[in-house]
Amino acid sequence: MEEKKYIQVIPESVASIGRLLKDMKVESYDPRIIDQLLNTAFAFSQDLIIKSNEYARIDSRTNIQECDAKIAISEYYETITASQNSNIANKMVSSEINSLPLPTFPNKGVSKIWLPTEYEMSITPNWSQDINNVNRMNDSETEKMNQDSDIDLGQDIDDDDDDDEDLDCNNN
């Protein structure tokens, strides 16, 4: 009885990944690596084709041209490279900034600076005096504020002298 020999046909994409690994001098690897690399390559290619198609449609074309693919590739690299920061680079920048001494403030001529409370600053975009605090003041504080502002709350606002006469007419 004669044995049949089966020839295994390897798809070109799988063979190209195998050649890529050999070119990179990777001798031993998990066989699942080829599937992972193929999935990544297909996903990347699919994204680029979709983006290229969008650029072709913007230019009122149905076919993708080389310029559309170039724009899609450049957009991909701009977004990928701009978002990745090296941890070492971040540490270098932060050590440079943190090594600078804090500025010193002179003590002469500055006694105290009154600032609003944190609560007042967080609830009002442009801080002004809190009316609720004024309403909670006791009578002596309110009177002092009125004296400072030259307002007499007992004065007649409309400056009519006939108010007393109107009262007399109503009583008769």
PASEBA-1860 file (N, C-alpha, C; in nm, 3 decimals):
! residues 172
1> MEEKKYIQ> 0.083/-0.116/0.000/0.000/0.000/0.000/0.089/0.124/0.000 ~ 0.050/0.214/-0.079/0.131/0.334/-0.097/0.077/0.447/-0.008 ~ 0.166/0.514/0.063/0.125/0.626/0.149/0.107/0.751/0.066 ~ 0.002/0.823/0.098/-0.021/0.949/0.030/0.048/1.059/0.107 ~ 0.115/1.141/0.035/0.181/1.255/0.097/0.093/1.378/0.076 ~ 0.069/1.444/0.187/-0.011/1.567/0.181/0.082/1.686/0.181 ~ 0.058/1.774/0.093/0.138/1.896/0.087/0.060/2.005/0.161 ~ 0.127/2.061/0.258/0.064/2.168/0.336/0.089/2.300/0.265
9> VIPESVAS> -0.018/2.370/0.236/-0.008/2.498/0.169/-0.015/2.607/0.276 ~ 0.090/2.684/0.282/0.096/2.793/0.379/0.055/2.921/0.306 ~ -0.043/2.993/0.362/-0.082/3.118/0.298/0.036/3.215/0.294 ~ 0.032/3.301/0.194/0.142/3.396/0.174/0.159/3.489/0.294 ~ 0.050/3.528/0.357/0.060/3.619/0.472/0.131/3.552/0.589 ~ 0.101/3.425/0.613/0.168/3.352/0.721/0.315/3.334/0.687 ~ 0.344/3.304/0.562/0.483/3.286/0.520/0.560/3.417/0.533 ~ 0.496/3.529/0.502/0.566/3.657/0.514/0.596/3.691/0.660
17> IGRLLKDM> 0.507/3.655/0.751/0.535/3.678/0.894/0.650/3.588/0.938 ~ 0.652/3.465/0.890/0.764/3.375/0.923/0.896/3.430/0.871 ~ 0.897/3.483/0.748/1.019/3.543/0.693/1.060/3.667/0.773 ~ 0.961/3.745/0.815/0.991/3.863/0.896/1.060/3.823/1.027 ~ 1.010/3.719/1.092/1.072/3.674/1.217/1.213/3.622/1.192 ~ 1.234/3.553/1.080/1.370/3.505/1.048/1.463/3.621/1.020 ~ 1.415/3.723/0.949/1.497/3.841/0.921/1.535/3.914/1.050 ~ 1.446/3.909/1.148/1.474/3.972/1.277/1.558/3.882/1.367
25> KVESYDPR> 1.598/3.767/1.315/1.682/3.669/1.385/1.614/3.615/1.511 ~ 1.482/3.596/1.499/1.407/3.531/1.607/1.402/3.384/1.572 ~ 1.467/3.303/1.655/1.477/3.161/1.623/1.369/3.078/1.691 ~ 1.337/3.111/1.815/1.234/3.034/1.884/1.123/3.129/1.928 ~ 1.002/3.089/1.901/0.887/3.172/1.938/0.766/3.082/1.951 ~ 0.669/3.133/2.022/0.543/3.063/2.040/0.468/3.067/1.907 ~ 0.412/2.957/1.861/0.342/2.957/1.732/0.224/3.054/1.727 ~ 0.170/3.089/1.843/0.057/3.183/1.844/0.100/3.324/1.807
33> IIDQLLNT> 0.232/3.349/1.811/0.284/3.482/1.776/0.248/3.518/1.633 ~ 0.252/3.420/1.544/0.221/3.447/1.403/0.077/3.495/1.390 ~ -0.016/3.429/1.461/-0.156/3.472/1.457/-0.172/3.613/1.513 ~ -0.105/3.642/1.623/-0.116/3.774/1.683/-0.061/3.882/1.590 ~ 0.053/3.855/1.528/0.111/3.952/1.435/0.021/3.971/1.313 ~ -0.037/3.863/1.263/-0.128/3.874/1.149/-0.253/3.955/1.186 ~ -0.310/3.928/1.303/-0.428/4.004/1.346/-0.396/4.153/1.359 ~ -0.280/4.183/1.414/-0.239/4.323/1.428/-0.220/4.388/1.292
41> AFAFSQDL> -0.155/4.317/1.201/-0.131/4.371/1.067/-0.263/4.392/0.992 ~ -0.355/4.297/1.003/-0.483/4.313/0.935/-0.565/4.428/0.996 ~ -0.564/4.441/1.128/-0.639/4.550/1.193/-0.581/4.685/1.152 ~ -0.448/4.694/1.150/-0.383/4.818/1.109/-0.416/4.852/0.964 ~ -0.408/4.751/0.878/-0.440/4.773/0.736/-0.585/4.813/0.717 ~ -0.674/4.751/0.792/-0.816/4.784/0.781/-0.840/4.929/0.823 ~ -0.779/4.973/0.932/-0.793/5.112/0.976/-0.743/5.209/0.869 ~ -0.628/5.178/0.811/-0.572/5.266/0.708/-0.660/5.271/0.584
49> IIKSNEYA> -0.717/5.158/0.546/-0.804/5.156/0.428/-0.932/5.235/0.455 ~ -0.988/5.221/0.574/-1.109/5.297/0.608/-1.080/5.447/0.606 ~ -0.970/5.487/0.669/-0.934/5.629/0.669/-0.906/5.679/0.528 ~ -0.835/5.599/0.449/-0.805/5.639/0.311/-0.933/5.655/0.230 ~ -1.028/5.566/0.252/-1.157/5.575/0.184/-1.230/5.703/0.224 ~ -1.222/5.742/0.352/-1.285/5.867/0.397/-1.222/5.987/0.326 ~ -1.090/5.986/0.314/-1.023/6.098/0.246/-1.058/6.101/0.097 ~ -1.075/5.985/0.036/-1.115/5.982/-0.105/-1.257/6.036/-0.121
57> RIDSRTNI> -1.347/6.000/-0.029/-1.485/6.050/-0.036/-1.490/6.201/-0.014 ~ -1.404/6.253/0.072/-1.398/6.398/0.093/-1.362/6.469/-0.037 ~ -1.275/6.404/-0.115/-1.231/6.461/-0.243/-1.325/6.419/-0.357 ~ -1.442/6.365/-0.324/-1.545/6.324/-0.421/-1.495/6.217/-0.517 ~ -1.420/6.121/-0.464/-1.373/6.009/-0.544/-1.421/5.879/-0.482 ~ -1.438/5.778/-0.567/-1.480/5.647/-0.516/-1.361/5.554/-0.498 ~ -1.252/5.578/-0.569/-1.133/5.493/-0.559/-1.029/5.559/-0.469 ~ -0.960/5.476/-0.394/-0.853/5.526/-0.307/-0.727/5.545/-0.390
65> QECDAKIA> -0.663/5.660/-0.372/-0.537/5.686/-0.440/-0.423/5.685/-0.338 ~ -0.303/5.690/-0.391/-0.184/5.685/-0.305/-0.180/5.802/-0.208 ~ -0.223/5.919/-0.253/-0.220/6.037/-0.166/-0.314/6.019/-0.046 ~ -0.427/5.950/-0.065/-0.519/5.924/0.045/-0.455/5.834/0.149 ~ -0.386/5.731/0.102/-0.318/5.640/0.194/-0.206/5.711/0.268 ~ -0.134/5.800/0.200/-0.025/5.874/0.266/-0.080/5.963/0.377 ~ -0.193/6.028/0.350/-0.253/6.114/0.453/-0.299/6.030/0.572 ~ -0.360/5.914/0.545/-0.406/5.827/0.653/-0.289/5.777/0.737
73> ISEYYETI> -0.179/5.741/0.671/-0.061/5.693/0.744/0.000/5.805/0.826 ~ 0.010/5.925/0.768/0.069/6.036/0.843/-0.019/6.073/0.962 ~ -0.151/6.067/0.945/-0.241/6.095/1.057/-0.223/5.991/1.168 ~ -0.209/5.865/1.128/-0.189/5.758/1.227/-0.062/5.782/1.307 ~ 0.047/5.813/1.240/0.173/5.833/1.311/0.172/5.960/1.396 ~ 0.102/6.063/1.352/0.093/6.185/1.433/0.017/6.159/1.562 ~ -0.092/6.084/1.554/-0.170/6.059/1.675/-0.101/5.959/1.767 ~ -0.033/5.862/1.712/0.033/5.762/1.796/0.157/5.821/1.862
81> TASQNSNI> 0.240/5.889/1.786/0.365/5.938/1.843/0.342/6.056/1.936 ~ 0.236/6.133/1.914/0.212/6.248/2.001/0.162/6.206/2.138 ~ 0.093/6.092/2.147/0.034/6.052/2.274/0.130/5.972/2.361 ~ 0.238/5.920/2.307/0.328/5.838/2.386/0.443/5.923/2.439 ~ 0.456/5.924/2.571/0.566/5.994/2.635/0.651/5.892/2.708 ~ 0.779/5.909/2.696/0.870/5.820/2.764/0.869/5.850/2.913 ~ 0.869/5.746/2.993/0.873/5.763/3.138/1.004/5.829/3.180 ~ 1.111/5.794/3.112/1.241/5.853/3.144/1.241/6.002/3.110
89> ANKMVSSE> 1.182/6.037/2.996/1.176/6.179/2.958/1.091/6.258/3.057 ~ 0.979/6.199/3.101/0.896/6.267/3.201/0.972/6.288/3.331 ~ 1.049/6.189/3.373/1.126/6.202/3.497/1.234/6.309/3.482 ~ 1.297/6.316/3.364/1.400/6.418/3.344/1.341/6.558/3.350 ~ 1.228/6.578/3.283/1.164/6.709/3.283/1.118/6.747/3.423 ~ 1.057/6.653/3.494/1.010/6.685/3.628/1.125/6.710/3.724 ~ 1.237/6.640/3.708/1.351/6.666/3.797/1.412/6.803/3.768 ~ 1.411/6.845/3.640/1.461/6.979/3.607/1.372/7.087/3.667
97> INSLPLPT> 1.242/7.069/3.655/1.148/7.169/3.708/1.151/7.170/3.860 ~ 1.153/7.053/3.921/1.149/7.045/4.067/1.281/7.086/4.131 ~ 1.389/7.093/4.055/1.517/7.133/4.113/1.526/7.285/4.129 ~ 1.438/7.359/4.061/1.440/7.505/4.074/1.388/7.544/4.212 ~ 1.455/7.640/4.278/1.407/7.681/4.410/1.280/7.765/4.398 ~ 1.200/7.759/4.503/1.079/7.840/4.505/1.115/7.986/4.526 ~ 1.039/8.077/4.471/1.072/8.219/4.489/1.047/8.262/4.634 ~ 1.126/8.359/4.678/1.108/8.412/4.814/1.027/8.540/4.806
105> FPNKGVSK> 0.945/8.561/4.905/0.863/8.681/4.911/0.918/8.771/5.020 ~ 0.928/8.900/4.994/0.982/8.991/5.095/0.882/9.008/5.209 ~ 0.936/9.017/5.331/0.850/9.038/5.447/0.831/9.185/5.476 ~ 0.916/9.269/5.422/0.908/9.412/5.451/0.794/9.474/5.374 ~ 0.717/9.558/5.442/0.612/9.633/5.376/0.484/9.556/5.357 ~ 0.484/9.428/5.381/0.362/9.349/5.364/0.322/9.298/5.501 ~ 0.214/9.351/5.554/0.172/9.304/5.685/0.075/9.187/5.669 ~ -0.042/9.214/5.616/-0.138/9.107/5.592/-0.218/9.143/5.468
113> IWLPTEYE> -0.249/9.043/5.393/-0.335/9.062/5.277/-0.459/8.979/5.301 ~ -0.575/9.045/5.298/-0.699/8.973/5.320/-0.745/8.912/5.189 ~ -0.771/8.783/5.192/-0.822/8.712/5.075/-0.954/8.646/5.111 ~ -1.042/8.629/5.016/-1.168/8.560/5.046/-1.142/8.414/5.080 ~ -1.238/8.354/5.148/-1.223/8.214/5.186/-1.231/8.126/5.061 ~ -1.186/8.004/5.076/-1.187/7.912/4.963/-1.330/7.884/4.918 ~ -1.421/7.877/5.013/-1.562/7.852/4.980/-1.617/7.966/4.893 ~ -1.588/8.089/4.931/-1.638/8.203/4.854/-1.578/8.206/4.714
121> MSITPNWS> -1.452/8.166/4.703/-1.388/8.167/4.572/-1.441/8.056/4.483 ~ -1.485/7.946/4.542/-1.530/7.834/4.460/-1.674/7.849/4.413 ~ -1.756/7.927/4.484/-1.896/7.938/4.442/-1.921/8.061/4.357 ~ -1.833/8.158/4.357/-1.854/8.278/4.276/-1.735/8.299/4.184 ~ -1.761/8.313/4.054/-1.649/8.331/3.962/-1.576/8.463/3.984 ~ -1.649/8.569/4.011/-1.589/8.698/4.043/-1.632/8.732/4.184 ~ -1.540/8.727/4.275/-1.575/8.739/4.416/-1.624/8.878/4.449 ~ -1.727/8.884/4.528/-1.775/9.009/4.585/-1.820/8.978/4.727
129> QDINNVNR> -1.851/9.080/4.804/-1.884/9.059/4.943/-2.008/8.971/4.956 ~ -2.002/8.877/5.046/-2.110/8.783/5.067/-2.224/8.852/5.141 ~ -2.340/8.865/5.078/-2.454/8.933/5.136/-2.507/8.855/5.257 ~ -2.497/8.724/5.253/-2.545/8.644/5.366/-2.468/8.676/5.493 ~ -2.338/8.699/5.481/-2.260/8.735/5.599/-2.303/8.871/5.651 ~ -2.338/8.964/5.563/-2.383/9.095/5.607/-2.515/9.081/5.681 ~ -2.603/8.994/5.631/-2.733/8.975/5.696/-2.718/8.910/5.833 ~ -2.613/8.833/5.855/-2.592/8.767/5.983/-2.519/8.855/6.084
137> MNDSETEK> -2.481/8.974/6.043/-2.410/9.062/6.136/-2.503/9.108/6.247 ~ -2.445/9.134/6.361/-2.528/9.187/6.469/-2.553/9.336/6.443 ~ -2.641/9.395/6.523/-2.685/9.533/6.499/-2.572/9.633/6.507 ~ -2.478/9.613/6.600/-2.371/9.712/6.614/-2.280/9.713/6.491 ~ -2.253/9.595/6.434/-2.170/9.589/6.313/-2.242/9.655/6.196 ~ -2.373/9.633/6.185/-2.450/9.693/6.077/-2.454/9.844/6.092 ~ -2.473/9.891/6.215/-2.474/10.036/6.238/-2.340/10.098/6.204 ~ -2.230/10.027/6.238/-2.097/10.079/6.206/-2.079/10.090/6.055
145> MNQDSDID> -2.126/9.989/5.981/-2.115/9.994/5.835/-2.198/10.110/5.780 ~ -2.317/10.131/5.836/-2.401/10.241/5.788/-2.338/10.376/5.818 ~ -2.274/10.388/5.934/-2.207/10.514/5.967/-2.091/10.539/5.873 ~ -2.018/10.432/5.841/-1.905/10.447/5.749/-1.952/10.488/5.610 ~ -2.070/10.446/5.570/-2.118/10.478/5.435/-2.206/10.603/5.433 ~ -2.224/10.671/5.545/-2.303/10.794/5.556/-2.449/10.774/5.515 ~ -2.506/10.660/5.546/-2.647/10.634/5.518/-2.721/10.634/5.651 ~ -2.827/10.715/5.658/-2.911/10.717/5.777/-3.040/10.646/5.740
153> LGQDIDDD> -3.061/10.530/5.800/-3.178/10.451/5.765/-3.308/10.515/5.812 ~ -3.300/10.613/5.903/-3.420/10.677/5.952/-3.468/10.790/5.864 ~ -3.391/10.832/5.766/-3.431/10.943/5.680/-3.539/10.901/5.583 ~ -3.617/11.000/5.543/-3.720/10.979/5.443/-3.653/10.976/5.306 ~ -3.677/10.872/5.230/-3.607/10.853/5.104/-3.658/10.949/4.997 ~ -3.791/10.972/4.990/-3.843/11.053/4.881/-3.833/11.203/4.908 ~ -3.785/11.242/5.024/-3.765/11.381/5.062/-3.893/11.465/5.051 ~ -4.008/11.405/5.066/-4.134/11.480/5.067/-4.164/11.523/5.210
161> DDDDEDLD> -4.195/11.648/5.223/-4.230/11.699/5.356/-4.378/11.680/5.385 ~ -4.452/11.635/5.286/-4.596/11.625/5.303/-4.641/11.492/5.363 ~ -4.547/11.405/5.403/-4.585/11.278/5.462/-4.662/11.298/5.592 ~ -4.616/11.394/5.673/-4.684/11.419/5.800/-4.823/11.477/5.775 ~ -4.838/11.558/5.673/-4.967/11.618/5.641/-5.066/11.512/5.596 ~ -5.016/11.411/5.517/-5.105/11.305/5.472/-5.158/11.225/5.589 ~ -5.074/11.204/5.689/-5.118/11.130/5.806/-5.224/11.207/5.883 ~ -5.207/11.340/5.889/-5.304/11.422/5.961/-5.439/11.421/5.890
169> CNNN> -5.438/11.419/5.758/-5.562/11.421/5.681/-5.639/11.290/5.701 ~ -5.565/11.181/5.710/-5.630/11.052/5.726/-5.692/11.036/5.863 ~ -5.634/11.103/5.961/-5.686/11.091/6.097/-5.813/11.170/6.115 ~ -5.838/11.274/6.037/-5.956/11.359/6.054/-6.079/11.295/6.005
END
